[in-house]
Amino acid sequence: MLVGIRPTIKNFIGTYLLAALVLLVAAELAFGISGLLSESLGRGSKLTGRTDIWAHCLELQSRPIIGQGFESFWFPERRDRIAAFFHDWRPGSAHNSYLQTYLNLGLIGLSILIGLFIATFRKIRLELFRNFEWGRYRLAFLVALLLRGWTESYFTTGSGLWFVFYIIAMDYPLTQLTTMQPSVRIPRSEKTPEFAYAEEFA
């Protein structure tokens, strides 16, 4: 809805989103806005225990550059150590897609993920000028996925939402139907008698 307020907003959509991201990060660091929002919804300021999981996961991250390996952080040993902090629950993910990526693939994997999102946004921005409605849908879905990733771990191949991300991340070339035209046109004066005979019966 915001993208369609006025035509010129499409030219500055990247600036607007970057400013909103900076404001959200600043508000989170200064005021803990995610905790306040969760508390206002009756779920507690710790996002239903998620902040505790995040803290314990960061304590066990011993390889910040390359991570523990693809889908390797939640091996039984580390999972048991994290479960020791909870009496009746054994977490199987970090409940934060960005943190989950960092734990498994380190800063390198997290940088690649952010680069993927930036490349997808650039495609979507161009789509706003070619097919506005489809571009607006892609942009809205991308923003929703990025926000949901803060409290859920779904940047994996088995997630339905991550599969939908592939759909909005790809560009689909338009195919145009063309009418076949003869490559050589023979002047009437140069036509052989066979051609002239065929034309009389056509």
N, C-alpha and C positions, 0 to 999 in steps of 0.2 A: 504493500500500500504506500509506503514512504517513497519508493522508487518512482511511483507514478504521480507524485504531487505536481511536478512541473517538468517540462521537457529537459531543461538544462541540468536537472539533478543527476541525470545519467552520466554527464561528463565528469562529475566530481564524486561518484559513488565510492571510488577507492579512498579518497580523502575522508569522506564521512565515516567509512568503516574503520579506517585507521584511527581516527579521532575517538570513535566509540570504544575501540579496543584499548586505547591508552587510558581512557577514563575508567573503564571497567577494572583494569589492572591496578590503577592508582586507588580506586575505591576499595578494592579487595585488600590491598596491602595496608591501607590507612584505617579502614573501618571494618574489614571483614564482612563485606556486603553479602557474600553467599551465606554466611552463618546467620546474619540478621534476617535474610529472606527466608531461610529454612525455619528459623525460630518463629517468624510471623505466621508460618503455615502450620505451626504446632509440631514440628519435627525436631526441635532442639537446635542449638547453635553449632553443634558438631556434625551437622548433616547426617544424622542417624548413625553416628560412630565412624563415619568415613574419615574424618580428620585424624582419628587415632590410628586407623589402618595406614594412612599415608605416612604418618610419622614413623611407625615401626618399619614400613617398607624402606624408607630412606635410610634408616639405621643399618639395614642389611645390604645396601647397595655398595659393594666393594669395588666395582669396576665401572666408574661413571662415564668413561669415554666410549667403550664398546659394549657395555652391558653384560649380562649373564648369558646371552645367547638367545636365539629365536625361541620364544615360548619356553624358556628354561628357568625363569626366576622362581616359579612356583613348584619347584621340585620338593619332594617330601621333607627334606631337612629344613629348608627355609620356611616352608609352610607350617611345620610343627613349631618352629620358634615363634612365628607370629601368632599362631593359635594359642600359645601358652599365655598370651595376654588376655585371651577371651576364654571364659569358662565353658560355655556351651555352644561355641560357634567356631568353625574352621573356614576362614575366608579363602576363596580360590582365585581372587583377582584383587587388584588395587582399587577397584571402583573409581577409576579415573583413567581415561584412555591415554592421556598424555603421560601420566606417571607410569602406566603400564608399559608404554613404548620405551620410556627412559630406562625402566628396570631391565627390560629384555634386550634392548639394542643400544642403550646408552645415549650420549649426546649426539653421536653420529646418526643413529636411527631417528632420533627426535628432530634433528635438522632436516633430514630427508622428508619426514612427514610434513613439517611446516612448509618446505619447498613445494611439496605436492599440493597443499592447500592454496598456496600463492599462485601456482600455475593454473589450478582450477578456477580460481577467482578471475584471473586475467582472461581466460576463455569465456567465462560467464559475462564479464563486462563487455566484451565485443559482441556477445549474443544479444545484449540489450538493444543494440543498434540495428541488428538484422531481424530478430524475431523477439519482440519485446515481451510478449506473454510467456513464452518458453524460457527466456532469459530470466524473467522475474521469478518464475517458479524455481529454476535452478538456484538462484541466489538465495531465496528464502529457505530452501532445503539445506543448502550449505551452512547458512547461519544456524539453523536448528541443530544440525549435526555437530557443529563446533561447540555449541553451548551444552548439548547433552553429553558430550565427551568429558565434561568437567566432573560429572558425578557417576558416570557409568563407563565400563570397559567394553567397548564394542568395535574397536579398530582391529578386528580379526576377520579371517576369511569365512568363518562360520556364521557371521552376523548378517541378518537380513538388511539392516540399515547400512552396513558397510557395502553390501552389494548395490544398494540404491545409489550410494556415493559414486560407484563406478559409472553408473548410468549418467549422472549429471556431470561427471568429470570428462566424459568423452564428447568430442565433436562429431557430428554426423554430416558428411558431405551431401549436398543436395544433388539429386540426379535429375537431369533434364532430358525429356524426350525430344528427339529431333526427327524431322521428316527427311527421309532419304531422297536426295536429289541426284539425277544422273550426272556423272562426272564429265561426260563428253556429250555435247549437243551437235548433232549432224545437221548442217544446213539442208533445206529442202531440195535445193538445186543439186546437191551432191549425193542424194540418196540413190541407192541402186534400185533397179526395177523390182527386186524382191521386196524392198521396204515399201515402195509405192503400191505394190499389189496387196500387201498386208494391210496398209492403211485404208484401201478401198473397202475391204471387208470388215474393218474394225467398227 
